[in-house]
Amino acid sequence: MKDFMFDPPLSEGVIVRRKSQFTMTVLFDGEEQAFHCPTTGRIGNLDVAGRPCLVSLAKGEGRKAAGTVEAVSLARPEDAGKQWIGINQNAANRYVEHFLRNGGFADIVGAGHEDDVRREVFLGESKLDFLVGDVFLEVKTPLQHLQVNVPEWVKTKKVTPFSSTGRMQRHVGELAKSLADHQRAIFLTCFIYDNPGFEVVEKSTNYDEVKRDMDAAQVKDVEIWQANFRLTPEKVALDRYFRISV
């Protein structure tokens, strides 16, 4: 199984501040530069100022940002051997597609479907991420709640309960409906760090509603799987994936 390679490799910097939903100021190459923030939501309860980060550099002229912040670390800037938390939720679909096309998810979708991967397929009123053979697969990359141990030197902040769950609930419902015509439907929660096991956090203002919809989908045999990716400056590896119940 081939890893997903960065070309060129990612570069390291330090986040000075999150300037807006879409922009981070990063100390990179000796000066403060504006980089795109690929998630408009929060990154757990982290205050990202002072966090080491990995960035991909923009290609071509006329770009407003120097590049994109791909990952952050809870290590100190001077620490060696940093572990990275990927924050580019859009990139997660590229990673999943890469491994689908290279046999990485054979235990989920079955072997021999590497050339039968379709992106962004309509199902009902929703556009789902993948159709692999006759298996619908929807990818989510939660960042609102990071299941990691936060060191004492990392600043955190008080956050409000998360409530933006409507799109996820709609997609889960469409997956359940698809089983009337298709063999299998999969909800794949992806983490670009080593997450011990996904949890539906009760801090969500919609917890009861989300839990009800997830339970109903699982009764209809929607499969919920988790995938953990490991990101380094050079590549993304698929560390492990396993079926879960939420």
N, C-alpha and C positions, 0 to 999 in steps of 0.2 A: 504494500500500500504506500503510495507516494504522499509525502507531506505537501502542504500548501506553502510555496516558497515566496518570499517577498523579494522583488527585483526592482530597485536595489533594496538591500536590507534597511530596516527601520533605524532611525537615529534617536539618540537619547537627549532629553532636555529636562527642565524643571518648570513646573507650572507656577507662574507668579500669581495669577488670579483667574477666576472664571468671569470674564467681562460681561457676558450675556448668555442667553440660552444657546447661542450658536457660535460663540467665540471664546477662546482662551488665550491669555497672554502667556507666552512661554519664553523662558530664558534659554535661548538656543544659539549655539555658535558665538557666545559672548555678548549677545544683545537680546533685548526683549522684542519678540515678534508676535504677530497675531496669527493664530492657528484656528482652523475650523474645529468646533466641538461636534462630534457626530451623534450625540444624543441630546435631545432637547429637555429631557427629564433629569431627575437627580441621579446621582451615583451613590446609592446607599444613603448614609447620613454623613458622608465625607465632606469636609472642607478641603477641596483639592489644592488650595494654595500651599506651595512647598513640596508637593508630591512629584517625585520623578515620573517622567512620562516617556513613551515611545511615539515618535511622529513619522508619518510618511510625508515626503516633500511633494509639493504640487509640481506638475509638469506643464510646460507651456507658458506663454507670456500672458499678462493681463489678469492674473489671478489676484483676488483681493486678500487671500490668506496664503501664508507661506506653505501650508500643508494641512494635514489632519492629525489630531491627537488620537492615536489608535489604542493606547493602553496606559494605565497608571500603576504605580507600585506603592505599597505601604512601607517599603524600606526607606531608609534615609538616603539622600542623594549620594553620599560618600560610600554607602555599603556596596560590597561586591556580591555577585550571585543573586541579583534581584529576581523576585517572582512577580509576574505581571497579570493584571486584570484587564482583559480586553473590554473596551467601551464602545466599539463601533458596531452597533446593532445591525446596521445594513450589511456590513461585511460578513456577519454570521451566515447569511444566506449564500454568499460566495464560497465560504468554507464548506458548508453543507453540500453545495452542488459539486464542489471539487471531489469530496470524498464519496458522494453518490456515484460519480463518474469513474471513480478509481477503486470501487469495490469496498470502500470503507464501512458502509452500512449494510453489508450483505445479511447480517443477522436480523435486520429490521425489514428490509424490502425484498430480501431474497437475492440469490446470486443470479448473474446473467442479465441484469437490467441496466448495465452501465451505459448502454447506448439508447436507452428508452426513458430519458429524464426530460420532462417538460417543465418550464418555469411559468409561474403566474397564470394558473388555470382557473377559469370561472367555475364556481359551484354555487348554484342558487344565486343569491344576491351578493356573494362574497367572492373575492379573488384570492385563492389560496396559493401558497408558495410553490408547491411541486405536485406533479403527477408522475409517479414512477411505475410504469406498467399500468396496473389498475389500482394502485395504492395512492390515495391522496395523503399529502404530508404537509402540515402547517408548522412553521418554525417560529418560536418566540424566544427572545433573549432578555430575561428579566434583569434589571439593574436597580430597581427601586429599593430592594433589600439585598444587601451583600452578606452571604453566609460565610464570613471570614472572621478571624480574630484580629481586632484592630489594636495595634501597639499603642502604648501610652503617649508616644511622641506625635501621633497623628491626631490632628484636630477634627472634631466632629461637630455637628450642629443639630439643633432640634428640627424635626421635619413634621409636616402635616400628614395625616393619613392619606394613603393613595386611593384614588377613586376612579381613575381612567381605565376601566376594565371592559367597556362596552364592545370594543372591536374584538377583543379576545373572546368574549362570551358569544358573539355572533359567529365567529369562525368555528368555535367548538360545536355550536348548534348545527352549522352546515356540515361539519364532518360527520356528526351523528346521522344526519339525514342521508348522507351519501351512501351509507351502508345498505340502503334499500336497493342500490344498483351496482355497488362496487364491493369487492371482497373485503378490503380493509381500509381503515382510516387512522392516521397517526398524528398525534399532537407531540411535537418534539421541542422540549425546552433545552435551550443551549446555553452553556456558560463558557466564557473564554477565560476560565480559571478553574481550579479544582474545587468544585462545589460538592459537599458531601451527600446532598440529596435535597431536591427542590421541595419547598414548603409553600403552601398558600398561607400568607401571613395574615393573622387576624387583625392587624393594624389597618388593613384596607377597610374603608367605609362601606364597601360592597361585599364584605366577606361572606355573609350568609347567602347572598344571591349567587356569587361566584361558585361557592362550594356546592350549591344546589345544581347549577348547570354542569359543573364538572362531574358530579356524581351521576347525573342523568346520562351524560355522554358515555361514561364508563359502563353503565348498565347496558347501553346499546352497543357495547364492544368497541368504542373508540379507544385505541391504545395510547397510553401516555408514556413516553420515553424521555430519558435525559441523556444529553451528550456533553462531555467535558472536553474542551480543547485546551491545549497548552501553547501559549504564545511566547516566542522569543524574538529578538531582533531579526533573526534570519527566516523564521518559518512559523507555521501553525501546525501542530500535530493533533491528531484525534487520540486522546489519552484513553478514554473509555466511554461506553454507553450502556445503558441498562434500563429496563422497564420499571416504572414507578406507579404508585397509586396516590392520588391527592384528594 
